[in-house]
Every structure is written in C-alpha cells, then in structure tokens.
Amino acid sequence: MRELTADQLKQLIAGTREKAFLIVDVRQAAEYRLDHIPGAVNIPLAEIEFDPFVFDETRKVIFYCRHGSRSKVAVVLATEVGLKKENAFHLRGGMMSYTGEILLDVPRVDHFSSGLTLVAVMERAINFEKGAFLFYGAAKKKFIGTPLHGTMVKMSQEEVGHAKSIFKMLSVREPSSLTFEDVFDRCPGDILEGGKSLGEMKKFLAGVSPDNKVDILEFAIELEFCAYDLYKAMAEHSKSPVIKNMFFTLAEAEKNHLSTMINCLELI
C-alpha cells in the first residue's frame, strides 16, 4: 500500500498543480467540519465505494482520516472498485500527524510462521479470534445506553463463531480428542487479530473516554483490517488446501466485520 508522510503531503500540495491530485477526508462530516486539510473533499468511508468522484485516472488521490486507520481501508475499497493502485495513497498517521498531535498507538500485525503444524495454526487463529472476542466484550461497556452496545455484543459473539468454524475446518483434517470448548478456554487471547496484545488493548480502552467513540471504532476498524489483510495474505501463500480455504473463509468474514464497524461510524 502506498503512503505519504505529513511532510511529503505538504510538499506535494506546495509543488503540484491542483488538478493533478485530490485529497479525500474519509472521516464523518462532523469531524470534517471541525478541522480538515485545506482543499480536501469529504467523502465518509462508508461512501467511498459508491462515489465516482475519486475514480479519476489522471490524478493522484490521497486519503486521510484521524489516525490513519480508516484511510488504509479507503485505499483498499477504492482500488477494488476501480481506482488505479499507483494513484491511491493514504496519509500515514492521518490528520493528527499533519497537525503534529500525538498519534494513536496502532496494532502491529502478528504473522503465522511457516513451520507451524496444522494444529498450531488452528490454535493460533483461534487465539486471535478469542483476543477479538475479549476486545468487543470489553468495548461494549463503553457503549452502554447507545445503539452501538448491541453491535459490540453481536461482534463478540461472532468472534466465537469464527473460532468454532476454524476448529471445525481443521478438525476434519486433524482429528483431536479436545473439544472446541477445551481449545477456546485454554487460549489466553493474549494477541488480538491485528497483532496487538491484550494488555495494550486493556490499557487503550481504560484511557478512552466513553464519549470518544470514534477512537474506539477506529481501533476496531484497524483490528478488523489487519485481520482481513493477514488472513488474505496467508490464504494466497499457503500450500495446504485446507489452510488456504480456512484463511480465505476468515478473510471474507473479517471483511464483513470491517463493513459493520465502518457503518457504525454513521451511528455516532
């Protein structure tokens, strides 16, 4: 994925003819009205796939959001529906890097090593799902009394469903005396799907005000995007048909979760 730093974007703005580039703010309209990069147009992330305004083959399109989470997703969505990859960029660190504010500590992607056995791959994937289950279980407390509380509860339940699907797919290939409950219970969920540790997630949620729902949703979007990106890459590179199918299935499920989190921004 192509990205620009804040300094690189400022240089591009200063030294490039206006018609040669487009800056797109993918935050919600209320965020855009508070502050935005001069000259940027506002197309909320949920509308990127349906707005032909960004699909001009003759110019560069630079997407940005608050921290950089939503803009990475915007690049993927836009290129999937027609924007040339060589023309699509995202602003690393988002608006906060542009204005010099302290950035959100985004998740680090954790990879599956090539030497893992099928059982080890299964348990690692289930552990990721449990980490996400724990995140949504904790996040729902920040949304009590809002329309998003039920969504967080549902997401938490669906992560368990994903974990069960993984167990079922790989158990066909590698029968085990352990039940799903045995495996799920013994997984600590210490690493979330995007690679962030459970401890870091708890620290993040403890420091976020219940009123700052955008930060929580951006964290969830980053989580689901990293999971989607990781699982899709693992599917493409896996030589085992069983594992390849598992990761493709997971990638599709994470993409659906990503869409759910993006739509949640409309409820804030």
C-alpha positions as YAML, in Angstrom:
chain: A
units: angstrom
residues:
- id: 1
  name: MET
  ca: [0.00, 0.00, 0.00]
- id: 2
  name: ARG
  ca: [1.38, 3.40, -0.97]
- id: 3
  name: GLU
  ca: [1.52, 6.01, 1.77]
- id: 4
  name: LEU
  ca: [2.69, 9.56, 2.32]
- id: 5
  name: THR
  ca: [4.05, 11.17, 5.45]
- id: 6
  name: ALA
  ca: [2.66, 14.51, 6.55]
- id: 7
  name: ASP
  ca: [5.78, 16.28, 5.26]
- id: 8
  name: GLN
  ca: [5.55, 14.51, 1.90]
- id: 9
  name: LEU
  ca: [1.91, 15.54, 1.55]
- id: 10
  name: LYS
  ca: [2.74, 19.16, 2.37]
- id: 11
  name: GLN
  ca: [5.48, 19.10, -0.29]
- id: 12
  name: LEU
  ca: [3.07, 17.57, -2.81]
- id: 13
  name: ILE
  ca: [0.48, 20.27, -2.10]
- id: 14
  name: ALA
  ca: [3.06, 23.03, -2.43]
- id: 15
  name: GLY
  ca: [4.72, 21.76, -5.60]
- id: 16
  name: THR
  ca: [1.95, 20.11, -7.62]
- id: 17
  name: ARG
  ca: [-0.74, 21.62, -9.82]
- id: 18
  name: GLU
  ca: [-4.15, 21.42, -8.17]
- id: 19
  name: LYS
  ca: [-5.77, 19.35, -10.90]
- id: 20
  name: ALA
  ca: [-3.08, 16.67, -10.59]
- id: 21
  name: PHE
  ca: [-4.21, 15.44, -7.16]
- id: 22
  name: LEU
  ca: [-7.24, 15.07, -4.92]
- id: 23
  name: ILE
  ca: [-7.20, 14.93, -1.14]
- id: 24
  name: VAL
  ca: [-10.10, 12.97, 0.37]
- id: 25
  name: ASP
  ca: [-11.08, 13.21, 4.04]
- id: 26
  name: VAL
  ca: [-12.83, 9.91, 4.84]
- id: 27
  name: ARG
  ca: [-13.98, 10.94, 8.32]
- id: 28
  name: GLN
  ca: [-17.58, 11.73, 9.21]
- id: 29
  name: ALA
  ca: [-18.99, 15.11, 8.17]
- id: 30
  name: ALA
  ca: [-19.00, 16.38, 11.76]
- id: 31
  name: GLU
  ca: [-15.27, 15.62, 12.10]
- id: 32
  name: TYR
  ca: [-14.54, 17.29, 8.78]
- id: 33
  name: ARG
  ca: [-16.38, 20.46, 9.80]
- id: 34
  name: LEU
  ca: [-14.28, 20.81, 12.95]
- id: 35
  name: ASP
  ca: [-10.95, 20.75, 11.10]
- id: 36
  name: HIS
  ca: [-9.57, 19.43, 7.83]
- id: 37
  name: ILE
  ca: [-6.66, 19.75, 5.44]
- id: 38
  name: PRO
  ca: [-7.26, 22.80, 3.20]
- id: 39
  name: GLY
  ca: [-8.65, 21.76, -0.17]
- id: 40
  name: ALA
  ca: [-9.73, 18.30, 0.97]
- id: 41
  name: VAL
  ca: [-13.15, 16.99, -0.03]
- id: 42
  name: ASN
  ca: [-15.19, 15.00, 2.45]
- id: 43
  name: ILE
  ca: [-16.32, 11.51, 1.40]
- id: 44
  name: PRO
  ca: [-17.05, 9.38, 4.52]
- id: 45
  name: LEU
  ca: [-15.52, 5.92, 4.44]
- id: 46
  name: ALA
  ca: [-18.88, 4.18, 4.07]
- id: 47
  name: GLU
  ca: [-19.45, 6.09, 0.80]
- id: 48
  name: ILE
  ca: [-16.05, 5.56, -0.84]
- id: 49
  name: GLU
  ca: [-17.13, 2.51, -2.84]
- id: 50
  name: PHE
  ca: [-20.09, 4.38, -4.32]
- id: 51
  name: ASP
  ca: [-18.58, 7.78, -5.12]
- id: 52
  name: PRO
  ca: [-17.21, 8.10, -8.67]
- id: 53
  name: PHE
  ca: [-15.60, 11.40, -7.71]
- id: 54
  name: VAL
  ca: [-12.43, 9.60, -6.59]
- id: 55
  name: PHE
  ca: [-12.03, 7.41, -9.67]
- id: 56
  name: ASP
  ca: [-10.24, 9.89, -11.91]
- id: 57
  name: GLU
  ca: [-7.43, 8.02, -13.67]
- id: 58
  name: THR
  ca: [-5.46, 11.20, -14.37]
- id: 59
  name: ARG
  ca: [-4.67, 12.27, -10.81]
- id: 60
  name: LYS
  ca: [-3.33, 11.02, -7.52]
- id: 61
  name: VAL
  ca: [-5.85, 10.51, -4.73]
- id: 62
  name: ILE
  ca: [-4.66, 10.86, -1.13]
- id: 63
  name: PHE
  ca: [-6.99, 9.55, 1.56]
- id: 64
  name: TYR
  ca: [-6.73, 10.57, 5.19]
- id: 65
  name: CYS
  ca: [-8.66, 10.23, 8.44]
- id: 66
  name: ARG
  ca: [-7.83, 10.98, 12.06]
- id: 67
  name: HIS
  ca: [-5.10, 8.44, 12.84]
- id: 68
  name: GLY
  ca: [-4.62, 6.57, 9.55]
- id: 69
  name: SER
  ca: [-6.83, 3.53, 10.19]
- id: 70
  name: ARG
  ca: [-9.79, 4.48, 8.03]
- id: 71
  name: SER
  ca: [-7.67, 5.85, 5.20]
- id: 72
  name: LYS
  ca: [-5.91, 2.50, 4.73]
- id: 73
  name: VAL
  ca: [-9.29, 0.84, 4.37]
- id: 74
  name: ALA
  ca: [-10.35, 3.56, 1.93]
- id: 75
  name: VAL
  ca: [-7.39, 2.74, -0.34]
- id: 76
  name: VAL
  ca: [-8.39, -0.94, -0.43]
- id: 77
  name: LEU
  ca: [-12.06, -0.19, -1.08]
- id: 78
  name: ALA
  ca: [-11.33, 2.38, -3.79]
- id: 79
  name: THR
  ca: [-8.83, 0.22, -5.65]
- id: 80
  name: GLU
  ca: [-11.18, -2.76, -5.55]
- id: 81
  name: VAL
  ca: [-13.82, -0.78, -7.43]
- id: 82
  name: GLY
  ca: [-11.67, 0.97, -10.00]
- id: 83
  name: LEU
  ca: [-9.06, 3.42, -8.70]
- id: 84
  name: LYS
  ca: [-5.60, 2.58, -10.05]
- id: 85
  name: LYS
  ca: [-3.30, 1.33, -7.28]
- id: 86
  name: GLU
  ca: [-0.46, 3.57, -8.46]
- id: 87
  name: ASN
  ca: [-2.71, 6.61, -7.95]
- id: 88
  name: ALA
  ca: [-4.00, 5.66, -4.47]
- id: 89
  name: PHE
  ca: [-2.24, 6.86, -1.31]
- id: 90
  name: HIS
  ca: [-3.05, 7.12, 2.36]
- id: 91
  name: LEU
  ca: [-1.67, 9.67, 4.82]
- id: 92
  name: ARG
  ca: [0.34, 7.84, 7.46]
- id: 93
  name: GLY
  ca: [-0.75, 8.98, 10.90]
- id: 94
  name: GLY
  ca: [-3.72, 10.87, 9.48]
- id: 95
  name: MET
  ca: [-4.83, 14.35, 10.48]
- id: 96
  name: MET
  ca: [-3.02, 14.05, 13.80]
- id: 97
  name: SER
  ca: [0.36, 13.63, 12.11]
- id: 98
  name: TYR
  ca: [-0.47, 16.53, 9.79]
- id: 99
  name: THR
  ca: [-1.15, 18.83, 12.74]
- id: 100
  name: GLY
  ca: [1.64, 17.41, 14.91]
- id: 101
  name: GLU
  ca: [-0.58, 15.82, 17.57]
- id: 102
  name: ILE
  ca: [0.28, 12.61, 19.44]
- id: 103
  name: LEU
  ca: [-0.72, 9.58, 17.39]
- id: 104
  name: LEU
  ca: [-2.83, 6.61, 18.40]
- id: 105
  name: ASP
  ca: [-0.71, 3.53, 19.04]
- id: 106
  name: VAL
  ca: [-1.97, 1.29, 16.22]
- id: 107
  name: PRO
  ca: [-1.82, -2.50, 16.28]
- id: 108
  name: ARG
  ca: [1.15, -4.48, 15.00]
- id: 109
  name: VAL
  ca: [0.40, -7.40, 12.70]
- id: 110
  name: ASP
  ca: [1.44, -10.78, 14.07]
- id: 111
  name: HIS
  ca: [2.22, -13.44, 11.44]
- id: 112
  name: PHE
  ca: [1.95, -17.20, 11.25]
- id: 113
  name: SER
  ca: [5.40, -18.76, 10.83]
- id: 114
  name: SER
  ca: [5.86, -21.25, 8.00]
- id: 115
  name: GLY
  ca: [6.90, -24.07, 10.31]
- id: 116
  name: LEU
  ca: [3.65, -24.29, 12.27]
- id: 117
  name: THR
  ca: [1.71, -27.58, 12.21]
- id: 118
  name: LEU
  ca: [-1.97, -27.63, 11.29]
- id: 119
  name: VAL
  ca: [-2.92, -27.89, 14.95]
- id: 120
  name: ALA
  ca: [-0.64, -24.97, 15.84]
- id: 121
  name: VAL
  ca: [-2.13, -22.86, 13.02]
- id: 122
  name: MET
  ca: [-5.60, -23.69, 14.28]
- id: 123
  name: GLU
  ca: [-4.80, -22.72, 17.84]
- id: 124
  name: ARG
  ca: [-3.04, -19.51, 16.76]
- id: 125
  name: ALA
  ca: [-6.04, -18.47, 14.66]
- id: 126
  name: ILE
  ca: [-8.47, -19.36, 17.46]
- id: 127
  name: ASN
  ca: [-6.33, -17.36, 19.87]
- id: 128
  name: PHE
  ca: [-6.60, -14.32, 17.58]
- id: 129
  name: GLU
  ca: [-10.38, -14.73, 17.49]
- id: 130
  name: LYS
  ca: [-10.51, -15.02, 21.27]
- id: 131
  name: GLY
  ca: [-8.49, -11.83, 21.56]
- id: 132
  name: ALA
  ca: [-11.06, -10.04, 19.39]
- id: 133
  name: PHE
  ca: [-13.84, -11.64, 21.46]
- id: 134
  name: LEU
  ca: [-12.29, -10.16, 24.60]
- id: 135
  name: PHE
  ca: [-11.88, -6.76, 22.94]
- id: 136
  name: TYR
  ca: [-15.52, -6.48, 21.90]
- id: 137
  name: GLY
  ca: [-16.59, -7.82, 25.28]
- id: 138
  name: ALA
  ca: [-14.66, -5.01, 26.96]
- id: 139
  name: ALA
  ca: [-15.60, -2.36, 24.38]
- id: 140
  name: LYS
  ca: [-19.33, -2.92, 24.83]
- id: 141
  name: LYS
  ca: [-19.06, -1.39, 28.31]
- id: 142
  name: LYS
  ca: [-18.08, 1.90, 26.68]
- id: 143
  name: PHE
  ca: [-21.30, 1.89, 24.65]
- id: 144
  name: ILE
  ca: [-23.89, 1.11, 27.32]
- id: 145
  name: GLY
  ca: [-27.06, 3.03, 26.59]
- id: 146
  name: THR
  ca: [-26.17, 3.67, 22.94]
- id: 147
  name: PRO
  ca: [-27.24, 1.95, 19.69]
- id: 148
  name: LEU
  ca: [-23.70, 0.55, 19.42]
- id: 149
  name: HIS
  ca: [-23.90, -1.57, 22.56]
- id: 150
  name: GLY
  ca: [-25.87, -4.30, 20.84]
- id: 151
  name: THR
  ca: [-23.45, -4.28, 17.90]
- id: 152
  name: MET
  ca: [-20.48, -4.82, 20.24]
- id: 153
  name: VAL
  ca: [-22.29, -7.72, 21.89]
- id: 154
  name: LYS
  ca: [-23.04, -9.26, 18.49]
- id: 155
  name: MET
  ca: [-19.46, -8.81, 17.31]
- id: 156
  name: SER
  ca: [-18.18, -10.54, 20.43]
- id: 157
  name: GLN
  ca: [-20.48, -13.49, 19.78]
- id: 158
  name: GLU
  ca: [-19.47, -13.68, 16.13]
- id: 159
  name: GLU
  ca: [-15.79, -13.93, 17.05]
- id: 160
  name: VAL
  ca: [-16.67, -17.10, 18.95]
- id: 161
  name: GLY
  ca: [-18.48, -18.30, 15.83]
- id: 162
  name: HIS
  ca: [-15.35, -17.68, 13.75]
- id: 163
  name: ALA
  ca: [-13.28, -19.64, 16.23]
- id: 164
  name: LYS
  ca: [-15.73, -22.55, 16.03]
- id: 165
  name: SER
  ca: [-15.51, -22.52, 12.24]
- id: 166
  name: ILE
  ca: [-11.72, -22.71, 12.39]
- id: 167
  name: PHE
  ca: [-11.90, -25.62, 14.82]
- id: 168
  name: LYS
  ca: [-14.39, -27.46, 12.63]
- id: 169
  name: MET
  ca: [-12.43, -26.97, 9.39]
- id: 170
  name: LEU
  ca: [-9.13, -28.14, 10.75]
- id: 171
  name: SER
  ca: [-10.55, -30.88, 12.95]
- id: 172
  name: VAL
  ca: [-11.71, -32.63, 9.78]
- id: 173
  name: ARG
  ca: [-8.05, -32.84, 8.73]
- id: 174
  name: GLU
  ca: [-6.51, -33.33, 12.17]
- id: 175
  name: PRO
  ca: [-8.96, -35.17, 14.48]
- id: 176
  name: SER
  ca: [-8.41, -34.39, 18.15]
- id: 177
  name: SER
  ca: [-9.79, -35.62, 21.44]
- id: 178
  name: LEU
  ca: [-10.16, -31.98, 22.52]
- id: 179
  name: THR
  ca: [-13.49, -30.22, 22.16]
- id: 180
  name: PHE
  ca: [-13.82, -26.67, 20.86]
- id: 181
  name: GLU
  ca: [-14.55, -25.50, 24.39]
- id: 182
  name: ASP
  ca: [-11.30, -27.13, 25.59]
- id: 183
  name: VAL
  ca: [-9.25, -25.30, 22.97]
- id: 184
  name: PHE
  ca: [-11.06, -21.95, 23.31]
- id: 185
  name: ASP
  ca: [-10.82, -21.96, 27.10]
- id: 186
  name: ARG
  ca: [-7.11, -22.65, 27.13]
- id: 187
  name: CYS
  ca: [-6.36, -19.92, 24.56]
- id: 188
  name: PRO
  ca: [-5.46, -16.80, 26.55]
- id: 189
  name: GLY
  ca: [-6.48, -14.39, 23.79]
- id: 190
  name: ASP
  ca: [-3.29, -12.51, 24.57]
- id: 191
  name: ILE
  ca: [-2.85, -11.41, 20.94]
- id: 192
  name: LEU
  ca: [-5.72, -9.81, 19.04]
- id: 193
  name: GLU
  ca: [-6.35, -10.46, 15.36]
- id: 194
  name: GLY
  ca: [-4.39, -7.38, 14.34]
- id: 195
  name: GLY
  ca: [-1.37, -8.33, 16.45]
- id: 196
  name: LYS
  ca: [-1.94, -6.01, 19.41]
- id: 197
  name: SER
  ca: [-1.51, -7.51, 22.86]
- id: 198
  name: LEU
  ca: [-4.39, -7.99, 25.28]
- id: 199
  name: GLY
  ca: [-2.60, -5.79, 27.81]
- id: 200
  name: GLU
  ca: [-2.25, -2.95, 25.30]
- id: 201
  name: MET
  ca: [-5.90, -3.26, 24.37]
- id: 202
  name: LYS
  ca: [-7.00, -3.01, 28.00]
- id: 203
  name: LYS
  ca: [-4.73, 0.00, 28.54]
- id: 204
  name: PHE
  ca: [-6.16, 1.67, 25.45]
- id: 205
  name: LEU
  ca: [-9.78, 1.14, 26.49]
- id: 206
  name: ALA
  ca: [-9.07, 2.27, 30.05]
- id: 207
  name: GLY
  ca: [-7.69, 5.55, 28.72]
- id: 208
  name: VAL
  ca: [-10.51, 6.30, 26.29]
- id: 209
  name: SER
  ca: [-13.45, 8.38, 27.42]
- id: 210
  name: PRO
  ca: [-16.87, 6.79, 26.77]
- id: 211
  name: ASP
  ca: [-17.67, 9.97, 24.85]
- id: 212
  name: ASN
  ca: [-14.77, 9.42, 22.45]
- id: 213
  name: LYS
  ca: [-16.44, 6.69, 20.44]
- id: 214
  name: VAL
  ca: [-14.55, 7.49, 17.23]
- id: 215
  name: ASP
  ca: [-11.25, 6.34, 18.75]
- id: 216
  name: ILE
  ca: [-12.80, 3.05, 19.85]
- id: 217
  name: LEU
  ca: [-14.31, 2.41, 16.42]
- id: 218
  name: GLU
  ca: [-11.04, 3.34, 14.71]
- id: 219
  name: PHE
  ca: [-9.30, 0.79, 16.92]
- id: 220
  name: ALA
  ca: [-11.88, -1.81, 15.87]
- id: 221
  name: ILE
  ca: [-11.52, -0.87, 12.20]
- id: 222
  name: GLU
  ca: [-7.74, -1.22, 12.45]
- id: 223
  name: LEU
  ca: [-8.20, -4.56, 14.20]
- id: 224
  name: GLU
  ca: [-10.52, -5.95, 11.53]
- id: 225
  name: PHE
  ca: [-8.49, -4.50, 8.65]
- id: 226
  name: CYS
  ca: [-5.26, -6.07, 9.93]
- id: 227
  name: ALA
  ca: [-7.04, -9.39, 10.38]
- id: 228
  name: TYR
  ca: [-8.50, -9.23, 6.87]
- id: 229
  name: ASP
  ca: [-5.12, -8.29, 5.38]
- id: 230
  name: LEU
  ca: [-3.27, -11.01, 7.29]
- id: 231
  name: TYR
  ca: [-5.75, -13.80, 6.55]
- id: 232
  name: LYS
  ca: [-5.94, -12.92, 2.86]
- id: 233
  name: ALA
  ca: [-2.14, -12.91, 2.58]
- id: 234
  name: MET
  ca: [-1.92, -16.24, 4.40]
- id: 235
  name: ALA
  ca: [-4.51, -17.75, 2.03]
- id: 236
  name: GLU
  ca: [-2.56, -16.59, -1.01]
- id: 237
  name: HIS
  ca: [0.73, -18.03, 0.24]
- id: 238
  name: SER
  ca: [-0.46, -21.26, 1.85]
- id: 239
  name: LYS
  ca: [0.35, -24.52, 0.07]
- id: 240
  name: SER
  ca: [-2.14, -26.55, 2.11]
- id: 241
  name: PRO
  ca: [-5.65, -26.58, 0.53]
- id: 242
  name: VAL
  ca: [-7.17, -26.93, 4.00]
- id: 243
  name: ILE
  ca: [-5.35, -23.93, 5.43]
- id: 244
  name: LYS
  ca: [-5.85, -21.92, 2.24]
- id: 245
  name: ASN
  ca: [-9.61, -22.48, 2.42]
- id: 246
  name: MET
  ca: [-9.66, -21.63, 6.11]
- id: 247
  name: PHE
  ca: [-7.85, -18.33, 5.61]
- id: 248
  name: PHE
  ca: [-9.98, -17.32, 2.62]
- id: 249
  name: THR
  ca: [-13.10, -18.00, 4.69]
- id: 250
  name: LEU
  ca: [-11.68, -15.99, 7.58]
- id: 251
  name: ALA
  ca: [-10.71, -13.10, 5.30]
- id: 252
  name: GLU
  ca: [-14.26, -12.89, 3.96]
- id: 253
  name: ALA
  ca: [-15.66, -12.94, 7.50]
- id: 254
  name: GLU
  ca: [-13.27, -10.19, 8.63]
- id: 255
  name: LYS
  ca: [-14.22, -8.07, 5.62]
- id: 256
  name: ASN
  ca: [-17.85, -8.33, 6.72]
- id: 257
  name: HIS
  ca: [-16.85, -7.28, 10.24]
- id: 258
  name: LEU
  ca: [-14.90, -4.39, 8.77]
- id: 259
  name: SER
  ca: [-18.01, -3.24, 6.92]
- id: 260
  name: THR
  ca: [-20.02, -3.46, 10.15]
- id: 261
  name: MET
  ca: [-17.55, -1.26, 12.01]
- id: 262
  name: ILE
  ca: [-17.48, 1.28, 9.18]
- id: 263
  name: ASN
  ca: [-21.27, 1.50, 9.24]
- id: 264
  name: CYS
  ca: [-21.14, 2.02, 13.00]
- id: 265
  name: LEU
  ca: [-19.47, 5.37, 12.38]
- id: 266
  name: GLU
  ca: [-22.79, 6.54, 10.97]
- id: 267
  name: LEU
  ca: [-24.44, 5.88, 14.35]
- id: 268
  name: ILE
  ca: [-22.19, 8.15, 16.39]
...
